[in-house]
Amino acid sequence: MAPKKRRGEEAPAGAGTTSTRVTRSSTRRLGAKVVDSAVPAPKPAERPKKRAKKIDDVKELEKKLDGEKELAEVADGSKTVVIEHCKQCNSFKTRAIQVKGGLEKGVAGITVLVNPEKPRRGCFEIREEGGEKFISLLDMKRPFTPMKALDMDKVISDIIDKIK
């Protein structure tokens, strides 16, 4: 059981006007007078956001490297395939990685880019850069049945045939 409250006159010895610490209850006891001897608390120092900068730097480096790779390989005359997949569900990512691996094994000297730009929502699209679309499933709603109904091995083999 909690102890009974003390009255304002019977306050403990440490909570008088000699204290430099200002609390809500002490200001009530003093009749809402502000104690001049109280020093305002210093503002906490802002920490630099090291993690965010590191992540941004890594992303910028990846973009630069991707851009350089694209320029080098376009000059060579190799094909570039773009796979755009939504980040809403992990099944998009799984299928995109499966297609990327299959195309890189099946066609020598092909470049496969996965989400070079921000992907659209509910989208799974495989296209040749600046060219034809192999598969385009747009604005899918959960549970993404059109994408899950695809036979990915057949899709991969069809794309390889069209590229060759």
Backbone as CSV, one residue per row, in Angstrom:
resi,resn,N_x,N_y,N_z,CA_x,CA_y,CA_z,C_x,C_y,C_z
1,MET,0.838,-1.178,0.000,0.000,0.000,0.000,0.885,1.245,0.000
2,ALA,0.483,2.262,-0.762,1.297,3.460,-0.901,1.224,4.309,0.373
3,PRO,2.322,4.992,0.708,2.301,5.855,1.896,1.408,7.063,1.648
4,LYS,0.891,7.640,2.722,0.010,8.801,2.601,0.806,10.020,2.169
5,LYS,0.163,10.924,1.431,0.819,12.117,0.949,1.071,13.080,2.092
6,ARG,2.204,13.765,1.992,2.529,14.775,2.998,1.944,16.097,2.558
7,ARG,1.712,16.937,3.514,1.225,18.267,3.176,2.397,19.140,2.780
8,GLY,2.136,20.257,2.130,3.172,21.145,1.636,4.088,21.656,2.744
9,GLU,3.598,21.838,3.959,4.416,22.375,5.058,5.367,21.319,5.589
10,GLU,5.019,20.086,5.486,5.828,19.008,6.039,6.763,18.395,4.978
11,ALA,7.188,19.199,4.036,8.051,18.699,2.958,9.387,18.265,3.535
12,PRO,10.036,17.292,2.914,11.334,16.856,3.413,12.361,17.988,3.344
13,ALA,13.413,17.872,4.109,14.413,18.926,4.230,15.128,19.187,2.902
14,GLY,15.338,18.181,2.087,16.075,18.321,0.836,15.294,19.020,-0.261
15,ALA,13.978,19.182,-0.140,13.163,19.732,-1.214,12.865,21.208,-1.022
16,GLY,13.620,21.899,-0.204,13.399,23.319,0.067,13.909,24.185,-1.061
17,THR,14.037,25.507,-0.791,14.463,26.454,-1.807,15.971,26.410,-2.048
18,THR,16.718,25.698,-1.235,18.165,25.638,-1.416,18.566,24.709,-2.551
19,SER,17.655,23.892,-2.989,17.956,22.939,-4.062,18.053,23.658,-5.403
20,THR,18.994,23.247,-6.245,19.120,23.826,-7.584,18.288,23.049,-8.597
21,ARG,17.801,21.925,-8.173,17.007,21.096,-9.052,15.560,21.574,-9.035
22,VAL,14.996,21.798,-10.219,13.626,22.287,-10.317,12.766,21.166,-10.886
23,THR,11.760,20.784,-10.133,10.824,19.772,-10.608,9.441,20.367,-10.631
24,ARG,8.501,19.660,-11.225,7.131,20.176,-11.271,6.544,20.324,-9.880
25,SER,6.826,19.339,-9.033,6.243,19.399,-7.695,6.864,20.521,-6.867
26,SER,8.152,20.797,-7.043,8.766,21.867,-6.255,8.264,23.229,-6.695
27,THR,7.976,23.392,-8.000,7.440,24.678,-8.452,6.018,24.876,-7.944
28,ARG,5.262,23.815,-7.792,3.918,23.927,-7.227,3.989,24.355,-5.770
29,ARG,4.930,23.786,-5.041,5.062,24.114,-3.614,5.483,25.550,-3.403
30,LEU,6.286,26.066,-4.302,6.785,27.422,-4.142,5.799,28.457,-4.688
31,GLY,4.645,28.015,-5.113,3.634,28.932,-5.610,3.923,29.379,-7.032
32,ALA,4.449,28.480,-7.825,4.748,28.699,-9.245,5.794,29.782,-9.442
33,LYS,6.678,29.994,-8.462,7.802,30.907,-8.627,8.960,30.136,-9.237
34,VAL,9.633,30.739,-10.193,10.756,30.090,-10.844,12.003,30.369,-10.020
35,VAL,12.760,29.334,-9.747,13.978,29.481,-8.979,15.063,30.007,-9.909
36,ASP,15.670,31.144,-9.554,16.682,31.774,-10.394,17.997,31.010,-10.404
37,SER,18.282,30.266,-9.346,19.567,29.587,-9.268,19.632,28.340,-10.147
38,ALA,18.495,27.952,-10.688,18.489,26.754,-11.536,19.152,27.075,-12.868
39,VAL,20.032,26.200,-13.299,20.726,26.354,-14.564,19.970,25.543,-15.607
40,PRO,19.631,26.167,-16.753,18.914,25.380,-17.767,19.814,24.258,-18.281
41,ALA,19.174,23.144,-18.586,19.913,21.971,-19.050,20.492,22.255,-20.435
42,PRO,21.749,21.889,-20.676,22.332,22.120,-22.002,21.676,21.201,-23.028
43,LYS,21.614,21.691,-24.257,21.025,20.889,-25.332,21.953,19.726,-25.655
44,PRO,21.381,18.548,-25.863,22.238,17.413,-26.197,22.897,17.635,-27.560
45,ALA,24.137,17.246,-27.653,24.871,17.411,-28.910,24.322,16.453,-29.952
46,GLU,24.152,16.964,-31.171,23.623,16.114,-32.244,24.735,15.232,-32.769
47,ARG,24.436,13.977,-32.868,25.406,13.026,-33.400,25.305,12.999,-34.914
48,PRO,26.419,12.918,-35.576,26.343,12.818,-37.037,25.789,11.458,-37.436
49,LYS,25.016,11.460,-38.496,24.402,10.221,-38.967,25.393,9.476,-39.838
50,LYS,26.255,8.723,-39.191,27.306,8.027,-39.916,26.757,6.888,-40.749
51,ARG,25.814,6.133,-40.198,25.272,4.978,-40.922,24.599,5.400,-42.212
52,ALA,23.753,6.428,-42.115,23.020,6.854,-43.295,23.986,7.316,-44.379
53,LYS,25.044,8.039,-43.990,25.988,8.506,-44.986,26.713,7.337,-45.637
54,LYS,27.087,6.344,-44.824,27.782,5.195,-45.377,26.902,4.465,-46.375
55,ILE,25.644,4.283,-46.017,24.710,3.581,-46.898,24.526,4.383,-48.189
56,ASP,24.372,5.719,-48.049,24.205,6.554,-49.237,25.442,6.486,-50.115
57,ASP,26.636,6.529,-49.496,27.867,6.454,-50.270,27.958,5.128,-51.020
58,VAL,27.584,4.047,-50.350,27.638,2.727,-50.989,26.664,2.679,-52.161
59,LYS,25.468,3.226,-51.969,24.484,3.220,-53.051,24.967,4.054,-54.235
60,GLU,25.591,5.208,-53.934,26.097,6.045,-55.017,27.201,5.318,-55.787
61,LEU,28.089,4.639,-55.062,29.156,3.899,-55.724,28.592,2.796,-56.608
62,GLU,27.562,2.091,-56.085,26.947,1.024,-56.877,26.323,1.588,-58.148
63,LYS,25.658,2.742,-58.022,25.033,3.341,-59.200,26.085,3.742,-60.227
64,LYS,27.197,4.323,-59.731,28.265,4.707,-60.650,28.844,3.482,-61.362
65,LEU,29.076,2.417,-60.575,29.633,1.206,-61.165,28.679,0.594,-62.181
66,ASP,27.376,0.587,-61.836,26.385,0.057,-62.771,26.381,0.878,-64.061
67,GLY,26.453,2.191,-63.915,26.460,3.061,-65.088,27.682,2.815,-65.952
68,GLU,28.846,2.636,-65.321,30.066,2.364,-66.077,29.987,1.014,-66.776
69,LYS,29.438,0.006,-66.073,29.293,-1.321,-66.676,28.381,-1.256,-67.894
70,GLU,27.265,-0.509,-67.751,26.321,-0.405,-68.855,26.991,0.229,-70.070
71,LEU,27.720,1.315,-69.843,28.374,1.992,-70.954,29.405,1.100,-71.621
72,ALA,30.173,0.379,-70.813,31.214,-0.486,-71.365,30.598,-1.627,-72.166
73,GLU,29.529,-2.201,-71.682,28.956,-3.367,-72.344,28.091,-2.985,-73.535
74,VAL,27.494,-1.803,-73.500,26.737,-1.359,-74.665,27.705,-1.117,-75.815
75,ALA,28.888,-0.618,-75.480,29.896,-0.403,-76.516,30.347,-1.735,-77.111
76,ASP,30.388,-2.785,-76.294,30.795,-4.104,-76.775,29.720,-4.739,-77.663
77,GLY,28.487,-4.282,-77.562,27.423,-4.851,-78.367,26.683,-5.970,-77.649
78,SER,26.896,-6.137,-76.363,26.204,-7.197,-75.632,24.796,-6.745,-75.268
79,LYS,23.947,-7.699,-74.996,22.554,-7.419,-74.659,22.427,-7.076,-73.187
80,THR,21.453,-6.225,-72.874,21.145,-5.881,-71.488,19.678,-6.171,-71.251
81,VAL,19.412,-6.955,-70.213,18.043,-7.297,-69.845,17.756,-6.661,-68.498
82,VAL,16.589,-6.031,-68.375,16.179,-5.382,-67.140,15.060,-6.186,-66.515
83,ILE,15.226,-6.524,-65.235,14.165,-7.198,-64.481,13.678,-6.214,-63.438
84,GLU,12.415,-5.851,-63.541,11.820,-4.928,-62.577,10.850,-5.723,-61.718
85,HIS,11.100,-5.717,-60.427,10.202,-6.451,-59.531,9.837,-5.596,-58.339
86,CYS,8.613,-5.776,-57.871,8.094,-5.037,-56.725,8.799,-5.504,-55.457
87,LYS,8.939,-4.607,-54.485,9.577,-4.962,-53.218,8.545,-5.275,-52.141
88,GLN,7.300,-5.397,-52.540,6.214,-5.613,-51.593,6.256,-7.012,-50.982
89,CYS,6.667,-7.987,-51.771,6.653,-9.369,-51.315,7.949,-10.042,-51.745
90,ASN,8.418,-10.977,-50.934,9.690,-11.642,-51.201,9.613,-12.570,-52.413
91,SER,8.413,-12.992,-52.809,8.292,-13.901,-53.950,8.726,-13.224,-55.251
92,PHE,8.571,-11.896,-55.347,9.045,-11.161,-56.522,10.566,-11.273,-56.609
93,LYS,11.213,-11.041,-55.476,12.677,-11.057,-55.427,13.227,-12.439,-55.774
94,THR,12.581,-13.468,-55.229,13.018,-14.840,-55.483,12.984,-15.151,-56.975
95,ARG,11.882,-14.797,-57.630,11.745,-15.079,-59.056,12.723,-14.242,-59.884
96,ALA,12.944,-13.007,-59.473,13.875,-12.143,-60.203,15.298,-12.699,-60.130
97,ILE,15.705,-13.165,-58.973,17.040,-13.735,-58.813,17.169,-15.026,-59.620
98,GLN,16.090,-15.818,-59.653,16.083,-17.064,-60.417,16.248,-16.775,-61.918
99,VAL,15.531,-15.767,-62.405,15.626,-15.401,-63.820,17.020,-14.859,-64.130
100,LYS,17.550,-14.026,-63.250,18.881,-13.451,-63.470,19.940,-14.552,-63.585
101,GLY,19.900,-15.494,-62.648,20.856,-16.606,-62.687,20.721,-17.444,-63.946
102,GLY,19.485,-17.743,-64.340,19.243,-18.556,-65.532,19.719,-17.874,-66.803
103,LEU,19.489,-16.560,-66.899,19.911,-15.835,-68.106,21.430,-15.715,-68.182
104,GLU,22.063,-15.473,-67.049,23.526,-15.345,-67.058,24.203,-16.671,-67.398
105,LYS,23.575,-17.790,-66.983,24.123,-19.108,-67.345,23.843,-19.431,-68.810
106,GLY,22.644,-19.083,-69.280,22.220,-19.488,-70.619,22.813,-18.684,-71.749
107,VAL,23.078,-17.390,-71.524,23.575,-16.531,-72.596,24.907,-15.936,-72.146
108,ALA,25.935,-16.165,-72.926,27.256,-15.627,-72.585,27.304,-14.137,-72.907
109,GLY,27.880,-13.356,-72.011,28.069,-11.932,-72.256,26.818,-11.098,-72.119
110,ILE,25.820,-11.578,-71.392,24.595,-10.803,-71.186,24.696,-10.056,-69.859
111,THR,24.107,-8.865,-69.816,24.048,-8.094,-68.583,22.610,-8.098,-68.107
112,VAL,22.406,-8.471,-66.839,21.066,-8.487,-66.271,21.038,-7.476,-65.142
113,LEU,20.177,-6.474,-65.278,20.011,-5.454,-64.249,18.712,-5.719,-63.500
114,VAL,18.797,-5.751,-62.168,17.604,-5.954,-61.349,17.272,-4.634,-60.681
115,ASN,16.094,-4.105,-60.954,15.609,-2.835,-60.410,16.634,-1.705,-60.541
116,PRO,16.985,-1.288,-61.760,17.921,-0.172,-61.877,17.298,1.147,-61.424
117,GLU,15.983,1.247,-61.482,15.246,2.415,-61.006,14.239,1.934,-59.971
118,LYS,13.552,2.887,-59.334,12.544,2.513,-58.340,11.429,1.726,-59.026
119,PRO,11.126,0.526,-58.515,10.122,-0.313,-59.186,8.694,0.163,-58.923
120,ARG,7.814,-0.212,-59.845,6.393,0.089,-59.666,5.779,-0.921,-58.712
121,ARG,4.662,-0.557,-58.115,4.017,-1.439,-57.143,3.264,-2.557,-57.857
122,GLY,3.448,-3.782,-57.357,2.756,-4.935,-57.932,3.224,-5.272,-59.323
123,CYS,4.471,-4.983,-59.626,4.994,-5.136,-60.984,6.038,-6.239,-61.033
124,PHE,5.972,-7.069,-62.074,7.037,-8.023,-62.385,7.209,-7.973,-63.884
125,GLU,8.317,-7.375,-64.322,8.505,-7.170,-65.750,9.935,-7.529,-66.131
126,ILE,10.053,-8.268,-67.239,11.357,-8.618,-67.794,11.371,-8.054,-69.197
127,ARG,12.362,-7.165,-69.468,12.419,-6.520,-70.780,13.867,-6.325,-71.210
128,GLU,14.035,-6.203,-72.501,15.341,-5.863,-73.044,15.456,-4.342,-72.968
129,GLU,16.631,-3.862,-72.574,16.775,-2.424,-72.390,16.590,-1.703,-73.714
130,GLY,15.600,-0.814,-73.750,15.322,-0.070,-74.967,14.681,-0.909,-76.055
131,GLY,14.134,-2.061,-75.700,13.572,-2.940,-76.727,12.285,-3.597,-76.277
132,GLU,12.156,-4.871,-76.636,10.906,-5.588,-76.405,10.741,-6.040,-74.953
133,LYS,9.478,-6.272,-74.593,9.147,-6.784,-73.265,8.902,-8.275,-73.384
134,PHE,9.575,-9.041,-72.536,9.385,-10.492,-72.550,8.184,-10.868,-71.700
135,ILE,8.130,-10.316,-70.473,6.990,-10.552,-69.570,6.644,-9.230,-68.924
136,SER,5.353,-8.926,-68.858,4.925,-7.692,-68.206,3.666,-7.969,-67.402
137,LEU,3.829,-8.096,-66.098,2.698,-8.276,-65.189,2.627,-7.020,-64.320
138,LEU,1.602,-6.196,-64.544,1.507,-4.915,-63.849,0.287,-4.857,-62.947
139,ASP,0.389,-4.045,-61.908,-0.712,-3.775,-60.962,-1.338,-5.045,-60.405
140,MET,-0.499,-5.990,-60.014,-1.018,-7.225,-59.421,-1.406,-6.971,-57.966
141,LYS,-2.458,-7.610,-57.553,-2.896,-7.554,-56.150,-2.529,-8.867,-55.492
142,ARG,-2.476,-8.848,-54.183,-2.195,-10.078,-53.456,-3.272,-11.094,-53.769
143,PRO,-2.981,-12.325,-53.878,-1.769,-13.103,-53.614,-0.891,-13.291,-54.842
144,PHE,-0.945,-12.378,-55.819,-0.063,-12.369,-56.990,-0.149,-13.672,-57.792
145,THR,-1.356,-14.136,-58.036,-1.555,-15.413,-58.734,-0.992,-15.434,-60.155
146,PRO,-1.071,-14.346,-60.948,-0.499,-14.440,-62.302,1.008,-14.727,-62.276
147,MET,1.710,-14.124,-61.321,3.151,-14.345,-61.244,3.457,-15.737,-60.697
148,LYS,2.703,-16.172,-59.709,2.974,-17.475,-59.097,2.590,-18.626,-60.021
149,ALA,1.732,-18.351,-61.003,1.327,-19.391,-61.951,2.380,-19.610,-63.046
150,LEU,3.353,-18.721,-63.149,4.379,-18.847,-64.187,5.311,-20.017,-63.892
151,ASP,5.681,-20.722,-64.963,6.713,-21.745,-64.863,8.023,-21.038,-65.210
152,MET,8.831,-20.739,-64.192,10.001,-19.891,-64.375,11.044,-20.529,-65.298
153,ASP,11.188,-21.845,-65.267,12.147,-22.505,-66.161,11.752,-22.309,-67.627
154,LYS,10.453,-22.425,-67.895,9.954,-22.219,-69.257,10.137,-20.760,-69.669
155,VAL,9.865,-19.843,-68.758,10.028,-18.418,-69.040,11.485,-18.107,-69.392
156,ILE,12.400,-18.649,-68.592,13.832,-18.423,-68.815,14.260,-18.963,-70.184
157,SER,13.816,-20.172,-70.503,14.194,-20.766,-71.793,13.600,-19.971,-72.963
158,ASP,12.378,-19.462,-72.819,11.764,-18.658,-73.873,12.547,-17.354,-74.097
159,ILE,12.968,-16.719,-73.007,13.725,-15.471,-73.126,15.067,-15.730,-73.793
160,ILE,15.726,-16.823,-73.418,17.014,-17.169,-74.026,16.852,-17.383,-75.522
161,ASP,15.776,-18.076,-75.927,15.524,-18.306,-77.351,15.299,-16.992,-78.100
162,LYS,14.558,-16.064,-77.479,14.281,-14.786,-78.138,15.557,-13.929,-78.253
163,ILE,16.413,-14.013,-77.271,17.647,-13.224,-77.304,18.609,-13.747,-78.372
164,LYS,18.721,-15.071,-78.465,19.622,-15.684,-79.460,19.009,-15.558,-80.834
